[in-house]
Amino acid sequence: MPTITVTVLRNDEPVNNHRVTLEVNGLAGGMKGPEYTDTHGVAEFDVEYGQEGDIFVDGNNEGSWGSYGATDVTVNL
């Protein structure tokens, strides 16, 4: 099971306590989370192989992820 790691930065510095959710596309779709960033700006999600979707930080769409590609994603606010 892959882990998607989302790092949230502002002015290239990690920010904590930001709400992160993952939208999962496809038949097994839905939302994963929320998880809140830690002091390193990191939130982690376990997903199934082959899943993909969008990343939301504090309700705003900030990009996409995929378990075969973008498993470590950095979001700059």
DSSP file (Angstrom, degrees, kcal/mol; ACC not computed):
  #  RESIDUE AA STRUCTURE BP1 BP2  ACC     N-H-->O    O-->H-N    N-H-->O    O-->H-N    TCO  KAPPA ALPHA  PHI   PSI    X-CA   Y-CA   Z-CA
    1    1 A M              0   0    0      0, 0.0    47,-0.2     0, 0.0     2,-0.1   0.000 360.0 360.0 360.0 119.4    0.0    0.0    0.0
    2    2 A P        -     0   0    0      0, 0.0    45,-2.5     0, 0.0     2,-0.5  -0.348 360.0-138.7 -72.8 154.9    1.6    3.3   -1.1
    3    3 A T  E     -A   46   0A   0     43,-0.2     2,-0.6    64,-0.1    43,-0.2  -0.967   7.2-147.8-113.6 127.9    1.8    6.3    1.2
    4    4 A I  E     -A   45   0A   0     41,-3.2    41,-2.1    -2,-0.5     2,-0.6  -0.860  13.3-160.5 -93.8 122.1    1.1    9.8   -0.3
    5    5 A T  E     -Ab  44  72A   0     66,-3.4    68,-3.1    -2,-0.6     2,-0.5  -0.921   5.0-168.6-107.1 119.2    3.2   12.4    1.6
    6    6 A V  E     -Ab  43  73A   0     37,-3.0    37,-2.3    -2,-0.6     2,-0.5  -0.938   1.3-166.0-109.6 121.5    2.0   16.0    1.2
    7    7 A T  E     -Ab  42  74A   0     66,-3.0    68,-3.2    -2,-0.5     2,-0.5  -0.937   6.9-156.0-108.2 125.3    4.3   18.7    2.4
    8    8 A V  E     + b   0  75A   0     33,-3.2     7,-2.0    -2,-0.5     2,-0.3  -0.890  16.1 178.7-107.1 125.2    2.8   22.2    2.8
    9    9 A L  E     -Cb  14  76A   0     66,-3.2    68,-3.3    -2,-0.5     2,-0.4  -0.895  19.2-166.5-123.3 151.2    5.1   25.2    2.6
   10   10 A R  E >  S-C   13   0A   0      3,-2.7     3,-1.5    -2,-0.3    66,-0.1  -0.976  87.9  -7.4-133.8 125.3    4.6   29.0    2.8
   11   11 A N  T 3  S-     0   0    0     -2,-0.4    -1,-0.1     1,-0.3    65,-0.0   0.888 130.6 -60.0  53.6  41.4    7.5   31.1    1.7
   12   12 A D  T 3  S+     0   0    0      1,-0.2    -1,-0.3     0, 0.0    64,-0.0   0.622 116.7 113.3  63.7  16.3    9.6   27.9    1.5
   13   13 A E  E <  S-C   10   0A   0     -3,-1.5    -3,-2.7    28,-0.0    -1,-0.2  -0.946  73.5-108.5-116.1 139.6    9.0   27.2    5.2
   14   14 A P  E     -C    9   0A   0      0, 0.0     2,-0.4     0, 0.0    -5,-0.2  -0.352  31.4-154.1 -64.4 143.4    6.9   24.3    6.5
   15   15 A V        -     0   0    0     -7,-2.0     3,-0.3    25,-0.1    -7,-0.3  -0.963   5.8-148.7-121.4 138.5    3.5   25.2    8.0
   16   16 A N        +     0   0    0     -2,-0.4    22,-0.2     1,-0.2    23,-0.1  -0.634  67.6  31.4-105.5 164.1    1.7   23.1   10.6
   17   17 A N  S    S+     0   0    0     20,-2.7     2,-0.4     1,-0.2    -1,-0.2   0.788  74.0 143.5  64.7  34.1   -2.0   22.6   11.4
   18   18 A H        -     0   0    0     -3,-0.3    19,-2.0    20,-0.1     2,-0.5  -0.875  53.5-118.3-101.0 138.7   -3.3   23.0    7.9
   19   19 A R  E     -D   36   0B   0     -2,-0.4    39,-3.3    17,-0.2     2,-0.4  -0.628  34.0-174.2 -81.1 121.8   -6.2   20.7    6.9
   20   20 A V  E     +DE  35  57B   0     15,-3.3    15,-2.5    -2,-0.5     2,-0.3  -0.968   6.8 173.4-120.7 131.2   -5.3   18.3    4.0
   21   21 A T  E     - E   0  56B   0     35,-2.4    35,-2.8    -2,-0.4     2,-0.5  -0.959  20.6-141.2-130.2 153.0   -7.7   16.0    2.2
   22   22 A L  E     -DE  32  55B   0     10,-2.3    10,-3.0    -2,-0.3     2,-0.5  -0.957   8.4-147.4-113.2 131.8   -7.2   13.8   -0.9
   23   23 A E  E     -DE  31  54B   0     31,-3.0    31,-0.7    -2,-0.5     2,-0.5  -0.850  14.9-149.6 -92.4 131.9   -9.9   13.3   -3.4
   24   24 A V  E     -DE  30  53B   0      6,-3.6     6,-1.6    -2,-0.5    29,-0.2  -0.911   9.4-146.6-106.6 124.1   -9.8    9.8   -5.0
   25   25 A N        +     0   0    0     27,-3.0     3,-0.3    -2,-0.5    27,-0.3  -0.383  53.5  33.6 -81.3 162.9  -11.0    9.5   -8.6
   26   26 A G  S >  S-     0   0    0      1,-0.2     3,-1.7     2,-0.1    -2,-0.1  -0.318 108.3 -38.1  94.8-171.9  -12.8    6.5  -10.1
   27   27 A L  T 3  S+     0   0    0      1,-0.3    -1,-0.2    -2,-0.1    -3,-0.0   0.820 138.0  47.8 -63.2 -33.9  -15.3    3.9   -8.9
   28   28 A A  T 3  S+     0   0    0     -3,-0.3    -1,-0.3     2,-0.0    -2,-0.1   0.057  93.9 140.4 -92.3  25.8  -13.6    3.7   -5.4
   29   29 A G    <   +     0   0    0     -3,-1.7     2,-0.3    -6,-0.1    -4,-0.2   0.080   9.1 100.6 -67.8 176.1  -13.6    7.5   -5.3
   30   30 A G  E     -D   24   0B   0     -6,-1.6    -6,-3.6     2,-0.0     2,-0.4  -0.937  69.6 -52.7 142.1-162.3  -14.3    9.8   -2.4
   31   31 A M  E     -D   23   0B   0     -2,-0.3     2,-0.4    -8,-0.2    -8,-0.2  -0.904  36.2-155.3-114.7 140.8  -12.3   11.8    0.1
   32   32 A K  E     -D   22   0B   0    -10,-3.0   -10,-2.3    -2,-0.4     3,-0.2  -0.942  48.5 -35.3-110.7 136.2   -9.5   10.6    2.3
   33   33 A G  E     -     0   0B   0     -2,-0.4   -12,-0.2     1,-0.3     2,-0.1  -0.707  29.4-127.3 111.0-163.8   -8.8   12.5    5.5
   34   34 A P  E     +     0   0B   0      0, 0.0     2,-0.3     0, 0.0    -1,-0.3   0.386  45.0 169.3 -81.7 154.7   -8.7   15.1    6.8
   35   35 A E  E     -D   20   0B   0    -15,-2.5   -15,-3.3    -3,-0.2     2,-0.4  -0.926  25.4-135.7-121.1 152.7   -5.2   15.0    8.1
   36   36 A Y  E     -D   19   0B   0     -2,-0.3   -17,-0.2   -17,-0.2     8,-0.2  -0.912  24.6-107.8-113.3 138.4   -3.5   18.0    9.6
   37   37 A T        -     0   0    0    -19,-2.0   -20,-2.7    -2,-0.4     6,-0.2  -0.285  32.0-138.2 -63.4 145.1    0.1   19.0    8.8
   38   38 A D    >   -     0   0    0      4,-1.7     3,-2.2   -22,-0.2   -20,-0.1  -0.150  42.9 -75.2 -89.1-169.7    2.7   18.5   11.6
   39   39 A T  T 3  S+     0   0    0      1,-0.3   -23,-0.1     2,-0.1    -2,-0.1   0.662 134.8  55.1 -66.3 -14.5    5.5   20.8   12.5
   40   40 A H  T 3  S-     0   0    0      2,-0.2    -1,-0.3   -25,-0.1   -25,-0.1   0.347 119.7-110.6 -95.6   4.8    7.4   19.7    9.4
   41   41 A G  S <  S+     0   0    0     -3,-2.2   -33,-3.2     1,-0.2     2,-0.4   0.654  73.5 139.6  78.3  16.3    4.4   20.7    7.2
   42   42 A V  E     +A    7   0A   0    -35,-0.2    -4,-1.7    -6,-0.1     2,-0.4  -0.781  29.6 175.0-106.6 136.4    3.7   17.0    6.4
   43   43 A A  E     -A    6   0A   0    -37,-2.3   -37,-3.0    -2,-0.4     2,-0.4  -0.993  17.0-157.1-129.4 138.7    0.4   15.1    6.2
   44   44 A E  E     -A    5   0A   0     -2,-0.4     2,-0.4   -39,-0.2   -39,-0.2  -0.914   9.3-172.8-124.0 146.7    0.4   11.4    5.1
   45   45 A F  E     -A    4   0A   0    -41,-2.1   -41,-3.2    -2,-0.4     2,-0.5  -1.000  19.2-138.6-136.7 134.0   -2.2    9.2    3.6
   46   46 A D  E     +A    3   0A   0     -2,-0.4     2,-0.3   -43,-0.2   -43,-0.2  -0.820  34.3 172.8 -89.1 130.6   -2.3    5.4    2.8
   47   47 A V        -     0   0    0    -45,-2.5     2,-0.2    -2,-0.5     3,-0.1  -0.797  32.7 -98.4-131.1 171.3   -3.9    4.7   -0.6
   48   48 A E    >   -     0   0    0     -2,-0.3     3,-1.7   -47,-0.2    19,-0.2  -0.623  49.4 -90.1 -89.2 152.0   -4.4    1.7   -2.9
   49   49 A Y  T 3  S+     0   0    0      1,-0.2    -1,-0.1    -2,-0.2     3,-0.1  -0.356 112.2  22.7 -58.5 137.5   -2.1    1.0   -5.8
   50   50 A G  T 3  S+     0   0    0      1,-0.3    -1,-0.2    -3,-0.1     2,-0.1   0.319  90.8 129.5  88.6  -7.8   -3.4    2.7   -9.0
   51   51 A Q    <   +     0   0    0     -3,-1.7    16,-2.9    15,-0.1    17,-0.3  -0.429  27.7 167.7 -78.1 156.6   -5.4    5.4   -7.3
   52   52 A E  E     + F   0  66B   0    -27,-0.3   -27,-3.0    14,-0.2     2,-0.3  -0.963   8.7 124.0-156.7 166.8   -5.1    9.1   -8.2
   53   53 A G  E     -EF  24  65B   0     12,-2.0    12,-2.3    -2,-0.3     2,-0.3  -0.965  50.8 -46.6 170.5-152.9   -6.9   12.3   -7.6
   54   54 A D  E     -EF  23  64B   0    -31,-0.7   -31,-3.0    -2,-0.3     2,-0.4  -0.763  36.5-131.5-115.1 156.9   -6.5   15.9   -6.3
   55   55 A I  E     -EF  22  63B   0      8,-2.6     7,-3.2    -2,-0.3     8,-0.6  -0.905  18.3-165.3-108.0 132.4   -5.1   17.4   -3.1
   56   56 A F  E     -EF  21  61B   0    -35,-2.8   -35,-2.4    -2,-0.4     2,-0.5  -0.979   4.3-170.5-119.8 129.5   -7.0   20.0   -1.1
   57   57 A V  E >  S-EF  20  60B   0      3,-2.4     3,-1.9    -2,-0.5   -37,-0.2  -0.982  80.7 -16.7-119.0 120.3   -5.4   22.2    1.5
   58   58 A D  T 3  S-     0   0    0    -39,-3.3    -1,-0.1    -2,-0.5   -38,-0.1   0.845 130.8 -52.8  52.0  37.3   -7.8   24.1    3.7
   59   59 A G  T 3  S+     0   0    0    -40,-0.3     2,-0.4     1,-0.2    -1,-0.3   0.373 113.8 116.1  85.6  -3.3  -10.5   23.4    1.1
   60   60 A N  E <  S-F   57   0B   0     -3,-1.9    -3,-2.4     2,-0.0     2,-0.5  -0.843  70.8-118.5-103.2 134.1   -8.5   24.7   -1.9
   61   61 A N  E     +F   56   0B   0     -2,-0.4    -5,-0.2    -5,-0.2     3,-0.1  -0.569  37.3 171.6 -70.0 120.2   -7.5   22.5   -4.8
   62   62 A E  E     -     0   0B   0     -7,-3.2     2,-0.3    -2,-0.5    14,-0.2   0.251  51.8 -62.6-118.5  10.5   -3.7   22.6   -4.8
   63   63 A G  E     -F   55   0B   0     -8,-0.6    -8,-2.6    12,-0.1    -1,-0.3  -0.931  57.2 -72.8 142.0-165.6   -2.7   19.9   -7.3
   64   64 A S  E     -F   54   0B   0     -2,-0.3     2,-0.3   -10,-0.3   -10,-0.3  -0.835  26.8-162.7-131.7 166.8   -2.9   16.2   -8.0
   65   65 A W  E     -F   53   0B   0    -12,-2.3   -12,-2.0    -2,-0.3     2,-0.3  -0.927   1.2-168.6-142.0 163.3   -1.4   13.0   -6.8
   66   66 A G  E >   -F   52   0B   0      4,-0.9     3,-1.3    -2,-0.3   -14,-0.2  -0.935  26.8-134.3-157.4 136.2   -1.0    9.4   -8.1
   67   67 A S  T 3  S+     0   0    0    -16,-2.9   -15,-0.1    -2,-0.3     4,-0.1   0.651 109.4  46.7 -70.1 -13.0    0.1    6.2   -6.4
   68   68 A Y  T 3  S+     0   0    0    -17,-0.3    -1,-0.3     2,-0.1     3,-0.1   0.515 131.9   7.4 -99.7  -6.9    2.3    5.3   -9.3
   69   69 A G  S <  S+     0   0    0     -3,-1.3     2,-1.9     1,-0.1     3,-0.3   0.468 119.8  41.9-133.3 -83.9    3.9    8.7   -9.7
   70   70 A A        +     0   0    0      1,-0.2    -4,-0.9   -66,-0.0     3,-0.1  -0.517  58.0 142.4 -83.6  78.3    3.5   11.7   -7.4
   71   71 A T  S    S+     0   0    0     -2,-1.9   -66,-3.4     1,-0.2     2,-0.6   0.685  70.4  49.8 -90.2 -19.4    3.7   10.0   -4.0
   72   72 A D  E    S+b    5   0A   0     -3,-0.3     2,-0.4   -68,-0.2    -1,-0.2  -0.957  77.5 177.9-118.1 110.4    5.7   12.9   -2.5
   73   73 A V  E     -b    6   0A   0    -68,-3.1   -66,-3.0    -2,-0.6     2,-0.5  -0.938  17.0-157.3-120.2 133.1    3.9   16.2   -3.2
   74   74 A T  E     -b    7   0A   0     -2,-0.4     2,-0.5   -68,-0.2   -66,-0.2  -0.937   7.3-163.5-109.3 130.5    4.9   19.7   -2.1
   75   75 A V  E     -b    8   0A   0    -68,-3.2   -66,-3.2    -2,-0.5     2,-0.6  -0.958   3.7-157.7-113.6 124.6    2.3   22.4   -2.0
   76   76 A N  E      b    9   0A   0     -2,-0.5   -66,-0.2   -68,-0.2   -68,-0.1  -0.908 360.0 360.0-103.3 118.7    3.4   26.0   -1.8
   77   77 A L              0   0    0    -68,-3.3   -67,-0.2    -2,-0.6    -1,-0.1   0.450 360.0 360.0 -86.9 360.0    0.7   28.4   -0.4
